[in-house]
Structure formats: structure tokens, C-alpha cells
Amino acid sequence: MSTLQKIFNRYWITIALIIVLATLIRQSFLVNDFPFSLIKKQAIIDQNIQHNASLKQKNTITTLKLQANDAVDMEVLESQARYRFGLVKKGERYYQVSE
């Protein structure tokens, strides 16, 4: 056996692991642009978080507006029921003021 073959037989696992390590390092840093891709993705995540917070705030405002509109609509409905159909509760007096 030659010297090179003896070294390979003795350290074949180490050589295989070094090849795998070199391949992974190449893939991570050269092909996938490792540290910079994480920074870009974190920036996108931060932007999405801000956008979601803005949407939550807009949803809250819209919900409050709808609740206010519902209250006004209920008052209008009640006044129409009283005026058109004469629906007055027992013991209640209804005054209509015209300007």
C-alpha cells in the first residue's frame, strides 16, 4: 500500500467531515449570502410588524365609528317608531318639539 492510501484508510471519516464542512460553508456564505440575507429578512419582518400595528389601529377606529353609527341609527329607529306608530312605553310621556 502506498502512503497516501494508508493515510486515507486511517483518516477517511475526518476527510469526509472536512468535505461536508467545506460544502456547508460554501453554501452558506457564497451561495445563500448568509449574514446579509438574515438582515434583509429581519427588515421585512419589522416592516410587516409596523404595517400590522397600523392595520390594528385602523380596525379599532373603524370599529368605534361603526358602534357610534349603530347607536345613532338605533336612536333614529326609536324616534321613528315613536312618531309613526305611536309606540310609547307605559308611564312615559312623549314630547315632540318642532322648530
N, C-alpha and C positions, 0 to 999 in steps of 0.2 A: 504494500500500500504506500501510496505517496504521502508526503507530509500534509499536503492540502486536504486529502481525503481523510486523514486521521483527525485533523482539526475540525472538519465538517461533521464527522461522526460524533465527536466529543461535544461540540457546541451547537448542534443543529437547532435546538429549541431556542437558544439565545439569538441565533441568526434570524430565525423565523419571527421572533418577537421584535427584533430591531427593524425588520422589513415592515411589519404591521405598524409599528410606531411611526416610522418614516412616512408610510402611506397616509396614516391618520393626520399627521402634522401637515403634510402637503394638502390634503383635502380641506382641512380646517382653515388654514391661513391663506393659501394661494387660491383655491377654487371658491370657497364659501365666503371669503373676505371677513373672517371671523369677528374681530372686535368691532369693526365698523357696522356690520350688519345688525349686531345687537343694539348699538346706539341708535340706528335708524328705526328699528322696530320699537324701541322704548319711546322715541319721539312720537311715533304713530299712536302708541298706546296712550301717551299723555294727551295728545290731541283728541283722541276719542273720549277720554275721561272728561275733558273740558266740554266737549260737544254734548255728552250725555248729561252733564250738570246743567248746561244751558237748556236742553230739552226738558229736563225735570222742572226747572223754574218756569218755563213757558207753560208746561202742563198744569202746574199749580195755579198760575194766573188764569189760565183758561177755565179751569175747574171753578175757581172763585167767581169768575164772570158768569158762568152758566148757573151757578147756585143763586147769584143775585138776580139773574133774569128769571129763574124759576119762581123766586119769591115775588117779584113784580107781577109775573104772569098769574100767580095764584091770587094776588090782590085784585087784579083786573077781573079775573074769573068770578071771584066772590062778589065784587061790586055789580057785575053784570047779572049774576043770579039774583041778587037782592033787587036790583032795579027792574029787570024784565019780568021776573017770575014772582016777585014779592016774597022772597024767602027770608023771613026774619025769625030769629030764634025766640023761644018763649021768654018773656021778661025782658026783651031787648027792644030798644027804640031805634028806629032808623030815621035819620035826618038826611035830607038831600039838599045841599046848598048849591044854588046855581049862581053863577057870576054874571 
